Amino acid sequence: MEGLTRKTFTTSRALTYTYYDTQAATSTPTTTASPTSLTASRNPAHWRSNSNSHGPPKPPLLFLHGFPDSAFLWSRIIPALRPLSHRVIAPDLLGHGRTDKPADPACYTSDLMTADLAELLANEGISQVIVVGHDWGAFLAQRMWLWRGPALVAGLILVSVAYMPPDRESPFSLEYLNYALEEATGHARYAYWEYFIQPDAAELTQERAESFWTALHGNRKNMLRDIFCTRGAVREYLESDSRTELREYAKEGNGWKEEFLARTKESGFAGAFNWYKVYVLNMNWEKERHIRGERLTIRVPTLFIACSRDDICLPSFIEPPRQAGLLPELEIRQIDSTHWCTMEKPVEVAQAMHGWLKERW
């Protein structure tokens, strides 16, 4: 991405991440993690040395994309935040882009991916960050708080996806969740997961990548709801190689479609779909059920950027954890956008982040 240096880092579990950094490498970086390198320091001097600010020290921003994206998702957001002088780190997450894509879903549990990112940050000399996440990236941002707490996380910005505290009592059931959501909202909001976890889903989706792009970004009213929240509709759409008129931002010439098609032609979808499989297989639940109860309350400044026309991740999903007192420092901004607000309304998203960051830091 323009203005950022592309780097790689190999974790202690031998997985290589590609990431983008506003700070250029000044010497040959350490590329392999050592467990002893993870001792976190909360000394603000680490923030100052990792930013180009001449004012008060500021924690770096860690940008985490979601499905089916890459660090490129933030390419219209990061430049608008540069005047605030936060250093920026934006990785391709596991299973996506130029980062490794292990076939085993067990590699994608939240504790392991959080540890990967903690190692990457420690290798860069960063002890504490503000984590910014969209979609699955918002989920992982939350998990960084749950697994690492204030020693690593100074603040959170969750885009589109609300806080999802782990259920420490009951295993995850996709069937029950879709039933409950259908009863509560009129639609099985996670119906598309049923397709994503199928053995042939990655191959079919890669073969029909352009059709899949139109399913994600079509300009038809309630298209995401009609395809992704209806059982069997994603498969039917792809098998028929359907197309539809795209939203303006998603058309050729704006960069998003070209990047998506080029990237997925090379990397496919198998790794990205493992984020869904590890959840449905309850591999995450087996780990997260042991998170301490007091950690479920996010006790750092938190901004939720809701998308008013998101048919899958409804803005109202923030209300249960807020009303339960799990988000005592929550602020909410709403953008008139569908799910991919960073593509559709980058100026508004950047303004919301900029104002909140400037006020808080």
ZALUMBA-653799 format. One record per atom (N, C-alpha, C): x, y, z. Coordinates in steps of 0.001 Angstrom, whole numbers, padded with zeros to 6 digits, always signed. Layout:
<pts>
XYZ;...
</pts>
This chain:
<pts>
+000842-001187+000000;+000000+000000+000000;+000879+001239+000000;+000409+002281-000645;+001193+003496-000804;+001508+004127+000549;+002771+004462+000739;+003187+005110+001965;+003492+004169+003107;+003353+002865+002892;+003647+001880+003925;+004706+000908+003411;+005505+000401+004320;+006537-000568+003984;+006001-001977+004191;+006142-002827+003173;+005707-004219+003323;+006802-005018+004018;+006411-005758+005038;+007349-006556+005822;+006789-007964+006009;+007637-008877+006464;+007185-010219+006829;+007739-010573+008198;+007028-011476+008864;+007443-011934+010189;+006997-013377+010358;+007890-014217+010864;+007574-015615+011112;+007405-015833+012610;+006261-016363+012998;+005923-016536+014406;+006610-017768+014991;+006466-017940+016294;+007051-019093+016973;+006394-020401+016562;+005234-020339+015913;+004645-021576+015382;+004880-021714+013880;+005900-021008+013392;+006409-021148+012020;+005399-020728+010961;+004596-019721+011262;+003671-019144+010292;+004166-017748+009929;+004199-017466+008636;+004719-016185+008169;+003582-015234+007833;+003616-014083+008465;+002651-013014+008228;+003289-011942+007351;+002504-011418+006424;+002873-010202+005703;+002105-009046+006327;+002792-007933+006534;+002117-006775+007121;+002711-005499+006554;+001990-004412+006766;+002353-003106+006221;+002525-002135+007381;+003571-001312+007301;+003986-000502+008438;+004320+000904+007948;+003826+001904+008649;+004177+003277+008280;+005616+003611+008646;+006231+002773+009452;+007641+002974+009792;+008491+002057+008933;+009369+002610+008145;+010233+001812+007288;+011270+001081+008123;+011711-000060+007605;+012767-000809+008285;+014072-000032+008186;+014708+000199+009325;+015980+000924+009331;+017169-000016+009368;+016893-001293+009640;+017933-002315+009627;+017267-003639+009353;+018037-004689+009197;+017454-005996+008935;+016635-006423+010133;+015301-006614+009965;+014461-006913+011123;+014610-008355+011585;+014356-008572+012871;+014237-009930+013364;+012974-010528+012774;+013070-011721+012205;+011930-012262+011480;+011341-013497+012124;+011928-013983+013215;+011415-015167+013871;+011202-014862+015338;+010046-015272+015864;+009694-014926+017236;+010442-015779+018240;+010678-015185+019381;+011198-015901+020536;+010235-015670+021680;+009867-016716+022419;+008922-016511+023518;+009369-015436+024496;+010693-015241+024663;+011166-014246+025616;+010973-012831+025119;+010616-012680+023828;+010445-011333+023277;+009075-010755+023563;+008203-011514+024257;+006814-011099+024403;+006549-010353+025701;+007571-010105+026501;+007360-009348+027727;+006917-007942+027379;+005718-007573+027785;+005152-006269+027402;+005569-005200+028398;+005930-004071+027880;+006207-002893+028703;+005145-001853+028420;+004645-001204+029455;+003639-000165+029263;+004289+001216+029282;+005585+001259+029126;+006301+002528+029095;+005900+003316+027858;+005295+004500+027999;+004880+005271+026830;+006021+005646+025906;+007265+005529+026369;+008385+005823+025477;+008367+004913+024260;+007836+003703+024412;+007721+002796+023272;+006791+003382+022221;+005741+004070+022672;+004824+004674+021712;+005532+005782+020952;+006271+006636+021688;+006911+007779+021045;+007907+007308+019992;+008685+006276+020308;+009698+005820+019369;+009080+005165+018148;+007818+004768+018257;+007169+004103+017141;+006177+005003+016429;+006263+006293+016610;+005408+007226+015891;+006262+008379+015407;+005681+009187+014525;+006421+010354+014056;+005864+011622+014687;+005298+011464+015893;+004698+012592+016596;+005759+013384+017349;+005565+014698+017410;+006420+015544+018225;+005664+015999+019470;+004456+015489+019672;+003659+015832+020830;+003627+014677+021805;+002533+014558+022568;+002418+013476+023538;+002510+012116+022846;+003074+011121+023518;+003199+009797+022899;+001834+009186+022629;+001729+008485+021530;+000466+007874+021127;+000688+006404+020795;-000218+005526+021234;-000066+004117+020878;-000294+003914+019387;+000430+002997+018767;+000198+002690+017355;-001199+002118+017128;-001623+002153+015875;-002896+001580+015448;-002625+000255+014749;-003300-000792+015179;-003211-002108+014549;-004510-002355+013801;-004452-002381+012471;-005638-002529+011631;-005820-003988+011226;-007001-004556+011531;-007301-005952+011237;-008506-006030+010304;-008292-006546+009116;-009366-006686+008127;-010212-007914+008429;-011283-008100+007653;-012129-009271+007807;-012200-010089+006535;-013285-010847+006395;-013513-011706+005233;-014228-010919+004143;-013872-011135+002888;-012754-011911+002332;-011662-010954+001871;-011148-010178+002765;-010336-009022+002417;-008865-009236+002745;-008120-008158+002731;-006699-008132+003063;-006414-006776+003690;-005167-006518+003987;-004812-005216+004553;-005198-004067+003631;-005366-004354+002342;-005765-003332+001373;-007106-002695+001739;-007907-003379+002546;-009195-002836+002992;-009038-001448+003606;-007881-001194+004226;-007664+000052+004961;-006964+001115+004132;-006784+000876+002843;-005971+001768+002012;-006556+003167+001867;-007881+003331+002064;-008488+004665+001975;-008677+005295+003360;-008392+004527+004407;-008577+005012+005775;-007263+005513+006368;-006215+004732+006198;-004932+005045+006833;-004405+006429+006456;-004424+006833+005171;-003889+008164+004836;-004589+009305+005570;-005892+009162+005806;-006639+010226+006479;-006274+010347+007954;-005689+009292+008520;-005322+009315+009936;-003862+009665+010167;-003083+009765+009102;-001658+010038+009248;-001362+011336+010005;-002165+012418+009834;-001869+013650+010587;-001909+013483+012103;-002557+012420+012591;-002631+012200+014034;-001338+011615+014596;-000453+011173+013719;+000891+010711+014108;+000914+009410+014887;-000107+008585+014729;-000022+007226+015239;+000730+006377+014213;+001641+005577+014680;+002216+004573+013791;+001120+003577+013419;+001206+002992+012226;+000189+002059+011750;+000838+000733+011370;+000227-000356+011831;+000573-001716+011415;-000701-002341+010859;-000633-002889+009645;-001814-003497+009014;-001418-004832+008395;-001679-005949+009074;-001312-007254+008525;-002392-007840+007617;-001950-008693+006692;-002855-009663+006090;-003032-010752+007142;-004251-010990+007564;-004480-011955+008634;-004339-013384+008126;-004251-014316+009062;-004022-015715+008722;-005092-016207+007749;-004638-016878+006683;-005562-017394+005681;-005887-016425+004571;-005322-015219+004612;-005664-014173+003652;-004405-013574+003020;-004580-013051+001822;-003541-012263+001174;-002219-012987+001065;-001144-012308+001464;+000210-012847+001359;+000641-013611+002608;-000215-013671+003609;+000097-014400+004840;-000190-015888+004648;+000468-016726+005448;+000291-018174+005332;-001169-018577+005513;-001491-019754+004954;-002872-020243+004947;-002900-021717+005338;-002641-022029+006597;-002650-023438+007005;-004006-024082+006758;-003964-025374+006404;-005196-026083+006057;-005988-026516+007282;-005336-026669+008407;-005977-027175+009616;-006738-026051+010318;-008065-026184+010481;-008823-025132+011175;-008324-024856+012586;-007707-025849+013224;-007234-025665+014594;-006166-024585+014695;-005553-024230+013582;-004544-023160+013583;-005165-021780+013753;-006493-021693+013632;-007171-020400+013567;-007932-020060+014851;-007633-020707+015956;-008308-020338+017196;-007862-018939+017630;-008735-018267+018349;-008477-016858+018659;-007256-016664+019545;-006993-017605+020452;-005821-017450+021316;-004530-017537+020522;-004488-018443+019531;-003271-018606+018734;-003047-017419+017811;-004108-016928+017171;-003934-015790+016267;-003598-014518+017041;-004163-014381+018232;-003804-013251+019084;-002332-013318+019480;-001865-014517+019796;-000452-014688+020140;+000445-014342+018957;+000026-014733+017752;+000797-014378+016554;+000994-012869+016462;-000102-012137+016634;-000035-010683+016494;+000776-010053+017621;+000664-010608+018819;+001464-010096+019932;+002953-010280+019650;+003318-011408+019065;+004715-011645+018704;+005179-010663+017627;+004341-010453+016634;+004686-009520+015560;+004924-008119+016124;+004031-007689+016997;+004172-006355+017588;+005426-006263+018454;+005673-007302+019251;+006864-007296+020095;+008127-007226+019251;+008113-007896+018117;+009267-007860+017221;+009524-006455+016684;+008463-005648+016604;+008597-004261+016153;+008843-003298+017317;+008961-003842+018523;+009204-002987+019673;+007970-002275+020176;+006796-002790+019836;+005529-002157+020215;+004927-002922+021382;+004601-002214+022452;+004091-002866+023653;+002588-002726+023835;+001985-001713+023220;+000557-001470+023423;-000007-000791+022186;-001230-001177+021802;-001828-000677+020565;-003301-000356+020764;-003810+000462+019854;-005247+000618+019652;-005594-000298+018488;-006501-001237+018710;-006809-002236+017692;-008069-001821+016948;-007966-001777+015623;-009066-001387+014746;-009432-002600+013901;-010685-003047+013961;-011060-004238+013216;-012382-004099+012504;-012470-004727+011335;-013716-004806+010570;-014063-006271+010362;-015356-006608+010516;-015819-007967+010252;-015058-008930+011180;-014471-010014+010645;-013710-010922+011506;-012559-010198+012195;-012055-009143+011590;-011017-008356+012247;-011521-007702+013517;-012808-007315+013543;-013401-006777+014767;-013503-007864+015829;-013851-009074+015405;-013865-010211+016333;-012480-010419+016943;-011446-010426+016085;-010099-010671+016594;-009620-009517+017470;-010033-008301+017149;-009694-007158+017998;-010249-007358+019408;-011498-007802+019495;-012100-008085+020795;-011320-009162+021534;-010910-010190+020780;-010185-011304+021400;-008799-010878+021869;-008221-009879+021231;-006947-009377+021733;-007123-008800+023131;-008252-008119+023354;-008544-007657+024709;-008771-008846+025635;-009588-009809+025214;-009946-010921+026088;-008730-011748+026492;-007806-011966+025555;-006639-012798+025839;-005467-012014+026418;-005343-010733+026066;-004147-009977+026449;-004428-008808+027383;-005659-008302+027382;-006048-007252+028299;-005324-005935+028090;-005326-005079+029120;-004770-003732+028975;-003256-003709+028820;-002573-004809+029104;-001131-004844+028887;-000793-004644+027419;-001688-005063+026522;-001457-004920+025088;-002430-003951+024432;-003671-003919+024903;-004729-003175+024218;-005043-001884+024973;-004794-000749+024290;-005088+000561+024877;-006476+001052+024506;-007029+000554+023401;-008344+000967+022939;-008783+000087+021793;-010074+000154+021479;-010648-000661+020411;-011535+000190+019514;-011433-000054+018208;-012401+000471+017245;-012975-000725+016505;-014262-000980+016694;-014947-002106+016067;-015824-001575+014945;-015598-002058+013739;-016329-001585+012566;-017253-002694+012080;-018530-002409+012048;-019594-003298+011541;-019975-004404+012521;-019003-005060+013107;-019283-006200+013983;-019198-005767+015442;-020295-005951+016160;-020371-005560+017564;-019605-006542+018445;-019426-006157+019688;-018763-007024+020661;-019543-008318+020808;-018829-009441+020721;-019412-010775+020841;-018743-011483+022015;-019179-011243+023242;-018539-011910+024381;-018717-013415+024285;-017701-014174+024632;-017829-015632+024539;-018841-016167+025537;-019562-017192+025122;-020476-017905+026009;-019664-019003+026691;-019378-018825+027961;-018509-019778+028648;-019254-021019+029117;-020579-021045+028909;-021372-022172+029391;-021778-023132+028276;-022216-022593+027139;-022808-023432+026088;-021976-023396+024820;-021713-024560+024205;-021002-024587+022923;-021784-023844+021846;-021073-023401+020835;-021690-022699+019712;-022506-023676+018875;-023701-023270+018493;-024551-024059+017604;-025031-023161+016478;-024547-023410+015270;-024965-022603+014126;-026452-022773+013867;-026939-023990+014009;-028363-024239+013784;-029219-023437+014759;-028837-023454+016036;-029624-022713+017020;-029522-021209+016797;-028312-020727+016472;-028140-019289+016264;-029013-018794+015121;-029017-019516+014014;-029849-019095+012887;-031332-019162+013236;-031715-020171+014014;-033110-020254+014461;-033466-019045+015325;-032588-018708+016268;-032859-017589+017170;-032899-016265+016414;-031969-016084+015469;-031948-014842+014699;-033166-014736+013783;-033593-015866+013248;-034784-015841+012393;-036016-015466+013208;-036089-015985+014432;-037201-015641+015307;-037163-014163+015695;-035962-013652+015955;-035823-012284+016469;-035847-011225+015377;-035290-011551+014194;-035107-010525+013154;-035807-010849+011844;-036363-012052+011740;-037053-012433+010514;-036179-013117+009484;-034867-013216+009763;-033951-013829+008796;-032853-014591+009530;-032414-015687+008913;-031299-016473+009449;-030003-015773+009049;-029575-014816+009850;-028491-013903+009454;-027176-014619+009164;-026975-015803+009725;-025733-016544+009488;-025959-017757+008584;-026973-017707+007743;-027242-018836+006849;-026064-019124+005930;-025349-018094+005523;-024227-018277+004601;-023102-019109+005203;-023002-019140+006542;-021990-019982+007178;-022187-021444+006780;-023427-021851+006580;-023708-023243+006232;-023043-023626+004918;-022923-022662+004004;-022200-022899+002752;-020695-022799+002961;-020248-021798+003677;-018810-021549+003825;-018065-022730+004444;-018723-023535+005276;-018037-024637+005954;-018089-025938+005165;-018705-025935+003981;-018796-027152+003177;-017457-027469+002502;-017149-028766+002283;-015847-029147+001718;-015563-028558+000342;-016596-028335-000462;-016375-027840-001828;-016523-026329-001948;-016765-025646-000838;-017072-024211-000911;-015899-023396-001439;-014685-023703-000992;-013530-022906-001413;-013297-023028-002913;-013391-024242-003438;-013156-024448-004869;-014219-023755-005706;-015486-023921-005341;-016567-023300-006102;-016464-021776-006038;-016175-021243-004869;-016099-019790-004723;-014948-019221-005540;-013821-019923-005564;-012693-019441-006363;-013009-019504-007855;-013675-020568-008281;-014057-020684-009693;-015015-019574-010099;-015852-019140-009178;-016870-018130-009475;-016587-016843-008699;-015326-016458-008648;-014935-015306-007822;-015626-014023-008258;-015792-013832-009570;-016445-012600-010022;-017918-012601-009645;-018559-013761-009742;-019944-013877-009296;-020048-013605-007791;-019091-014138-007035;-019090-013929-005588;-018934-012447-005250;-018083-011749-006010;-017912-010309-005796;-019237-009574-005977;-020002-009949-006985;-021285-009269-007195;-022284-009625-006095;-022182-010842-005553;-023053-011201-004435;-022748-010341-003211;-021472-010061-002998;-021060-009255-001844;-021392-007779-002012;-021278-007283-003258;-021318-005840-003480;-022358-005426-004523;-023359-006254-004736;-024399-005914-005692;-025241-004738-005234;-025783-004018-006197;-026513-002780-005905;-028006-002995-005675;-028439-004235-005719;-029853-004513-005494;-030194-004328-004014;-031335-003740-003732;-031744-003500-002357;-031844-004819-001591;-031285-004827-000384;-031310-005995+000498;-030660-007230-000121;-029692-007021-001008;-029084-008160-001690;-028323-009064-000722;-027549-008468+000183;-026842-009292+001160;-027817-010130+001975;-028908-009538+002384;-029899-010278+003167;-030497-011411+002354;-030872-011126+001110;-031562-012121+000298;-030669-013294-000078;-029359-013048-000237;-028451-014128-000631;-027785-014766+000586;-027248-013956+001485;-026445-014503+002574;-027274-014896+003793;-028484-014407+003895;-029333-014734+005045;-030473-015667+004657;-030326-016323+003519;-031314-017292+003040;-030606-018613+002798;-031049-019666+003421;-030370-020960+003314;-030313-021431+001858;-029112-021821+001445;-028904-022356+000110;-028725-021319-000970;-028935-020044-000658;-028942-019017-001703;-027542-018698-002220;-026524-018750-001363;-025161-018460-001833;-024730-019505-002844;-024917-020775-002510;-024543-021843-003441;-025312-021716-004756;-026592-021478-004671;-027408-021350-005882;-026913-020198-006752;-026563-019091-006130;-026086-017918-006873;-024780-018229-007592;-023861-018908-006901;-022562-019203-007494;-022650-020304-008539;-023415-021329-008268;-023514-022432-009229;-024116-021973-010549;-024998-020992-010494;-025576-020444-011722;-024729-019317-012300;-023583-019029-011662;-022660-017970-012093;-023410-016655-012313;-024253-016324-011350;-025098-015135-011459;-024268-013862-011348;-024772-012804-011932;-024150-011480-011850;-025257-010456-011608;-024875-009334-011051;-025825-008244-010863;-025070-006925-010916;-025785-005853-011096;-025172-004525-011141;-024474-004235-009813;-023268-003713-009897;-022473-003462-008706;-022740-002074-008125;-022496-001943-006833;-022469-000624-006223;-021319+000167-006833;-021426+001469-006815;-020473+002303-007542;-019033+002038-007113;-018800+001931-005810;-017433+001737-005321;-016833+000408-005769;-017700-000582-006062;-017238-001938-006368;-017003-002180-007852;-017277-001175-008673;-017095-001339-010113;-015619-001257-010482;-015297-001779-011658;-013927-001702-012153;-013490-000244-012249;-012226-000025-011957;-011679+001321-012013;-011478+001960-010659;-012093+001384-009615;-011939+001921-008266;-010906+001160-007438;-010408+000062-007981;-009331-000674-007333;-009754-001846-006481;-010945-001798-005894;-011366-002857-004975;-011574-004183-005702;-012318-004162-006784;-012603-005395-007517;-011328-005991-008082;-010478-005150-008655;-009244-005644-009265;-008355-006319-008218;-008238-005699-007047;-007412-006277-005985;-007992-007600-005517;-009306-007658-005348;-009964-008881-004882;-009757-010029-005858;-010004-009792-007141;-009897-010867-008130;-008459-011347-008277;-007505-010425-008295;-006101-010819-008426;-005643-011610-007201;-006032-011156-006032;-005600-011815-004794;-006205-013196-004646;-007518-013314-004855;-008166-014603-004637;-007852-015605-005739;-007488-015120-006919;-007042-016039-007974;-005796-016783-007527;-004956-016100-006768;-003705-016699-006291;-003888-017442-004976;-004642-016854-004051;-004687-017402-002688;-005904-018265-002406;-006966-018127-003200;-008168-018908-002964;-008908-018496-001701;-009788-019399-001242;-010648-019092-000099;-010544-020112+001030;-009777-021178+000836;-009756-022258+001827;-009300-021758+003192;-008238-020971+003219;-007764-020450+004497;-008766-019521+005144;-009351-018644+004353;-010317-017684+004893;-011546-018385+005465;-011998-019463+004820;-013166-020190+005318;-012871-020902+006640;-011597-021109+006961;-011270-021766+008225;-011665-020925+009432;-011784-019608+009250;-012265-018771+010348;-013686-019180+010756;-014480-019612+009801;-015843-020070+010080;-015829-021491+010644;-015000-022343+010055;-014964-023742+010485;-014515-023877+011934;-013494-023118+012329;-012988-023240+013692;-014056-022831+014699;-014931-021935+014295;-016017-021494+015167;-017098-022568+015260;-017513-023079+014094;-018584-024076+014064;-018141-025379+014725;-016865-025717+014605;-016332-026932+015224;-016087-026767+016723;-016379-025599+017249;-016246-025280+018674;-014808-025347+019185;-013855-025218+018265;-012460-025132+018689;-012200-023825+019419;-012832-022751+018980;-012720-021487+019707;-013365-021590+021080;-014552-022169+021116;-015273-022248+022382;-014481-023028+023426;-013824-024103+023006;-013048-024906+023950;-011941-024087+024596;-011424-023102+023870;-010397-022225+024433;-011036-021076+025222;-012022-020424+024626;-012558-019190+025201;-013415-019422+026438;-013888-020636+026649;-014694-020911+027837;-013886-020720+029115;-012564-020696+028994;-011697-020563+030164;-011262-019118+030422;-011725-018184+029604;-011403-016774+029847;-012062-016318+031152;-011318-015608+031962;-011840-015170+033257;-013039-014234+033085;-014009-014369+033953;-015231-013588+033851;-015006-012095+033891;-014062-011626+034724;-013831-010187+034827;-013257-009598+033547;-012608-010421+032723;-012021-009930+031480;-013102-009670+030427;-014321-010194+030602;-015378-010000+029606;-015804-008541+029501;-015566-007760+030532;-015848-006326+030481;-014660-005613+029847;-014909-004915+028741;-013840-004214+028022;-013633-002857+028687;-012562-002736+029445;-012326-001547+030270;-011308-000601+029639;-011411-000428+028331;-010614+000577+027623;-011559+001327+026692;-011183+002526+026258;-012041+003266+025330;-012372+002432+024097;-013652+002390+023755;-014128+001552+022656;-015063+002358+021768;-014786+002335+020479;-015647+002982+019488;-016268+001907+018617;-017590+001928+018491;-018294+001031+017579;-018829+001851+016421;-018361+001540+015208;-018851+002192+013998;-019851+001252+013345;-021119+001595+013456;-022193+000760+012932;-022552+001193+011518;-022971+000223+010714;-023395+000496+009335;-024911+000338+009269;-025604+001431+008998;-027062+001446+009122;-027752+000514+008141;-027111+000219+006998;-027728-000640+005988;-027052-002007+005896;-026397-002411+006971;-025780-003737+007025;-026863-004759+007346;-027133-005657+006413;-028216-006624+006583;-027791-007873+007346;-026503-008034+007597;-026021-009222+008305;-025620-008865+009727;-024709-007937+009864;-024229-007505+011180;-025018-006262+011592;-026148-006485+012201;-027066-005389+012498;-026486-004457+013567;-026695-003142+013424;-026232-002204+014452;-026776-002519+015842;-027968-003091+015897;-028595-003390+017189;-027871-004483+017965;-026979-005212+017312;-026260-006283+018006;-025346-005750+019113;-025090-004446+019119;-024257-003873+020181;-025032-003736+021488;-026369-003771+021423;-027168-003459+022605;-027056-004483+023731;-027120-005799+023482;-027015-006737+024610;-025739-006578+025438;-024540-006534+024826;-023354-006342+025680;-023302-004962+026324;-023822-003950+025645;-023841-002612+026248;-024752-002590+027468;-025956-003153+027316;-026906-003154+028420;-026453-004046+029572;-025622-005038+029259;-025084-005912+030306;-023926-005272+031057;-023548-004060+030665;-022468-003362+031344;-021077-003808+030945;-020964-004490+029801;-019666-005014+029369;-018849-004006+028579;-019436-002836+028293;-018756-001820+027483;-018871-000454+028164;-018263-000286+029330;-018450+000954+030094;-017883+002197+029426;-016951+002051+028486;-016362+003217+027820;-016731+003255+026337;-017918+002767+026017;-018359+002669+024624;-018863+004001+024080;-018457+004298+022846;-019067+005351+022046;-019497+004732+020722;-020594+005244+020155;-021146+004689+018920;-021248+005782+017868;-020807+005462+016675;-021021+006310+015509;-021720+005449+014456;-022659+006021+013747;-023379+005274+012712;-023115+005882+011348;-022783+005015+010384;-022497+005419+009015;-023624+004921+008122;-024080+005753+007196;-025105+005345+006229;-024427+004511+005147;-024333+003204+005403;-023559+002333+004525;-024018+000900+004681;-023656+000080+003686;-023784-001360+003823;-022553-001881+004570;-022335-003181+004554;-021329-003808+005414;-019916-003279+005186;-019533-003072+003916;-018153-002666+003614;-018039-001142+003577;-018227-000538+004748;-018230+000924+004834;-016870+001524+004509;-015790+000795+004740;-014467+001335+004427;-014264+001494+002929;-015019+000737+002133;-015001+000897+000679;-016049+001904+000224;-017241+001784+000770;-018378+002589+000312;-018326+004025+000831;-017954+004193+002092;-017948+005521+002717;-016636+005761+003482;-015493+005687+002785;-014213+005816+003496;-014023+007164+004181;-014529+008237+003584;-014360+009559+004190;-015081+009617+005528;-016326+009135+005555;-017106+009170+006792;-016496+008276+007868;-016027+007091+007460;-015404+006186+008429;-014144+006816+009007;-013315+007369+008139;-012076+008002+008601;-012368+009186+009514;-013401+009959+009202;-013760+011095+010052;-014186+010628+011441;-014966+009541+011486;-015403+009015+012782;-014208+008559+013612;-013288+007849+012972;-012088+007400+013682;-011217+008578+014098;-011028+009515+013183;-010157+010666+013435;-010656+011465+014640;-011948+011763+014659;-012496+012548+015759;-012352+011854+017096;-012628+010550+017104;-012538+009783+018348;-011097+009676+018826;-010182+009375+017908;-008770+009257+018277;-008210+010588+018773;-008568+011666+018089;-008060+012984+018483;-008554+013361+019873;-009803+013018+020165;-010369+013345+021477;-009752+012500+022584;-009505+011231+022278;-009031+010299+023304;-007516+010326+023478;-006787+010575+022368;-005326+010523+022429;-004692+011784+021854;
</pts>
